[in-house]
Amino acid sequence: MKKFFLIFALLIISHSIFFILVDRNRQSIKSVLVKTGLWNSNIYTFIQQKLTNKELKIEEKQNKFLKNLPENFSTNHFNEKHEIFDLENINGLYDKNINYGYITFFEKKNNFFYIITNNGYFLKLNNDFSLSNIIFLKDEIKYFYTDYAYGGIRGAKWIDQDVIAIYLTVKEAGIINLSLISVKIESNNKIKLIDKLKISELPNQDGTTSNLGGGIEFRNDFIYLTTGTSGKPNEYEISELAQDENSNLGKILKISVNEENKFVNMMQIAKGSRNSQGLQFVEDNLIAVEHGPQGGDEINVIETNNNKLINLGWPNFSYGLPYHDDVSYSKSDLKNTSKKELEKYYNDSINNYQSPVFYFTPSIAISHITTCPFLKTEFGQYKNCFIISSLKDKSFYIIKYSNNIKFKVESVERIYVGSRIRKIYSELNTIFLCLDNLKIIKIKYDVFK
């Protein structure tokens, strides 16, 4: 019996040491392997795929999904009917050897649904979500780069009838860059590169791209694009790039596009952005949704025609906290330390930081934004709205606002979903939720009045 307890104790101690030394430092270990040339993401991905029983994993995800699925997604005023589609089970698409990643673009155009996943797959679906076409962007885009840590395609937007702008990571001459490309979708399932714009090099060349934004919007021949800093939690030196106007990291960019769909000029319209993954014009207001650190997710209104650069504050201020710590982000005089001075409240007159119109504490992991689907209702509170989605909170929110003298959030209505929502899209009386498990929920509301 003593031998049993001794073995049991040794197992606990060894696992604890592994967790402390390896698991908690896996990013640092990966960085060292990259610098010494021992890390190869292709080999890692290959081994990961071979060691993973995808069918079993899908079955486990399905059981968990059904267990957490609520009975309905009704709002306070409107009942609904919903359908669930599974991207991995679409006829003609399923291949257990393919890792699609997660959905980074979803939009309806000319009665077709278009979906792009971060690992480089471009799907054209019919109205019933059957497969019409698929393009392997990962093979078509030169120097396309993805890694297990959220690389690849971060966002996309149609800018012409058959031309789409794509924000992605590429690897050229051994250097990982953030780039924006415009490509024409041709009838033979091929793409034609029109133009390419380098946004920035990754400050850490370890392939980790988990905080690089991806919100993208297009209006009046301008692309609006959000970039994050790529900094990992509490990585202050990289986070400071959000305040550096010589860097395009941690910014909201305005990029002009000419008649040939080529990029003409790029300028910064906002700095101090941590990781904004959603942009949407609501009336004439450009709304950006922003991941805070541990708390402090933000909804910001961005002025697009102002010559003055907006400062959103990161990392000099946030409503959240550093991860695994109790010291709030504040002044940046302490450059090379993991501690920041404690400041218990936000004074929006300091350094011209623009305060958000709304923020969430604790964090919901705000992920995306779309327009209001209830435009024809007679209920006034639902006419002026937009919809945001969340990862951590596994819900979407109907944000009701007024826009008389100043844009103001009046009310927030939460609809629980039970799964992480990556992207959200709306049309009249209907909302589409793109989940991290590659399922898409179509919710049709009965707007009776």
C-alpha positions, -999 to +999 in steps of 0.1 A: +000+000+000+029+024+008+044+017-026+011+025-042+009+059-024+045+066-032+040+060-069+008+081-068+026+109-051+054+108-077+029+109-105+012+140-091+046+157-085+059+149-120+027+161-136+027+193-116+063+200-126+054+194-162+025+218-160+046+245-143+077+242-164+063+232-198+026+240-202+027+274-187+058+283-207+049+266-240+051+299-259+085+307-246+097+271-254+083+275-289+101+308-294+134+292-284+128+263-308+121+287-336+153+307-329+174+276-328+158+263-360+143+232-344+107+243-349+089+233-381+052+241-381+045+218-411+060+188-391+040+199-360+007+201-380+014+167-397+021+150-363-009+167-347-032+154-375-019+119-373-023+117-336-058+131-336-088+108-342-108+134-361-140+113-362-139+107-324-131+144-319-161+155-340-184+131-321-172+145-288-177+181-300-212+171-312-222+156-279-209+187-260-226+210-285-260+194-281-257+193-243-250+230-241-275+240-268-304+261-253-340+253-263-345+285-282-329+319-291-359+341-286-355+377-277-377+395-251-401+404-279-397+379-307-399+341-309-378+323-334-372+291-354-337+279-361-317+255-382-282+241-376-257+234-404-224+216-400-196+227-423-177+195-418-207+174-430-216+193-461-219+169-491-188+168-511-167+186-485-160+162-457-124+149-456-110+137-423-075+147-433-083+183-438-081+209-409-104+237-420-096+258-389-124+282-380-145+306-400-131+341-405-154+354-432-192+348-438-213+368-461-243+364-485-239+377-520-260+371-551-281+344-532-249+324-523-232+321-490-194+327-491-173+313-463-135+316-457-117+297-430-084+307-415-066+277-429-073+288-464-105+273-477-130+294-497-165+279-499-195+289-520-227+275-506-262+274-520-292+287-500-297+253-484-260+252-474-252+226-499-218+229-516-216+248-548-179+254-551-146+253-531-113+270-537-082+260-519-068+295-512-039+279-492-026+264-524-035+294-546-020+322-526+017+324-529+036+322-496+004+315-477+013+308-440-007+293-412+002+277-379-018+260-352-019+294-333-045+313-353-024+322-384-036+323-420-066+343-430-078+368-404-106+385-423-119+394-457-144+417-475-159+420-510-147+452-527-161+446-562-184+421-580-158+393-581-129+409-562-123+402-525-097+418-501-081+393-477-061+400-446-037+372-439-002+360-428+024+352-455+059+339-451+085+352-476+123+346-473+118+331-439+100+362-426+063+361-415+044+392-426+009+405-422-004+415-456-036+426-474-042+412-509-069+418-535-078+388-556-103+382-584-123+350-582-123+335-616-148+310-631-123+281-632-120+279-594-087+299-596-078+333-582-059+361-599-038+383-576-045+420-583-024+436-556-006+430-524+001+454-495+025+446-467+011+458-433+038+447-409+063+420-400+054+399-370+074+412-340+078+377-327+087+354-356+074+323-339+042+321-360+019+330-331-008+353-345-036+351-319-040+389-313-038+404-347-073+418-352-090+411-385-120+435-385-125+447-421-150+470-437-154+487-471-172+519-481-167+546-507-135+531-521-119+527-487-110+496-468-110+499-430-088+473-413-080+465-377-046+451-366-037+439-331-003+439-316+002+401-316+014+405-280+008+375-257-008+382-223+013+407-203+039+411-231+043+448-225+071+457-249+051+444-279+019+459-267+036+493-267+037+491-305+000+500-304+011+536-294+040+537-318+030+555-350+059+541-369+043+506-365+010+495-381+004+470-353-024+479-328-040+503-353-071+509-374-060+516-410-078+534-438-067+521-472-078+537-505-086+514-535-086+526-571-108+515-601-085+486-608-089+474-572-053+482-563-042+497-530-032+533-535-026+548-500-027+536-464-031+558-433-037+553-396-070+566-383-067+551-348-040+538-325-040+520-292-060+490-303-053+457-286-072+432-307-102+443-326-118+415-347-149+432-359-157+464-378-192+475-390-207+507-403-239+514-384-256+543-402-226+565-408-207+554-377-178+530-379-181+507-349-151+486-337-154+459-311-123+453-291-109+424-270-097+437-236-073+417-215-088+402-184-120+423-186-126+455-204-140+444-238-149+476-257-173+490-282-158+521-299-170+546-324-143+555-349-143+588-368-133+581-404-130+617-418-110+633-390-074+643-397-067+638-360-054+603-351-077+587-325-060+572-295-080+542-280-055+539-251-039+505-252-017+495-234-016+527-214-051+521-202-076+494-201-107+486-181-093+451-176-065+435-157-033+417-166-038+380-168-032+361-135-025+394-117-044+421-098-027+452-111-046+472-137-031+485-169-024+522-165+005+546-171+033+533-193+063+550-175+074+516-162+085+502-196+105+471-187+085+455-160+055+432-156+039+456-131+020+488-139+010+515-115-025+509-100-051+534-111-086+526-100-106+548-124-103+562-159-099+599-165-107+604-202-091+638-203-056+623-199-035+621-231-066+624-253-076+588-250-110+582-265-133+563-241-155+535-255-193+540-258-197+507-238-174+482-222-179+447-206-164+438-173-158+409-168-148+401-204-171+383-228-144+379-254-162+401-279-156+387-314-176+403-341-203+427-351-231+429-377-261+451-386-296+451-371-319+425-386-351+441-371-353+471-394-390+468-402-404+463-367-426+488-351-409+484-317-387+514-316-360+499-293-352+472-319-349+495-349-317+512-337-296+482-329-266+462-339-255+427-329-223+416-314-210+381-307-188+366-280-164+336-276-160+332-238-195+342-229-210+319-257-237+345-264-247+372-288-260+406-277-285+430-292-271+465-286-297+491-287-285+527-292-296+563-298-278+586-321-293+620-316-266+644-306-241+617-295-239+580-301-251+563-269-258+527-260-292+525-243-297+488-236-280+454-240-300+422-245-281+389-241-291+357-260-273+326-247-261+301-274-239+277-254-209+277-279-182+301-289-193+324-317-165+335-341-185+354-367-220+368-370-240+380-400-275+393-404-302+399-430-338+409-426-352+392-394-325+366-396-291+361-378-264+336-387-240+325-360-206+309-371-194+288-342-158+277-335-169+241-339-177+249-376-214+248-371-236+276-384-269+284-367-295+302-388-321+320-365-353+333-382-373+357-359-410+361-360-412+399-361-450+401-358-451+439-354 
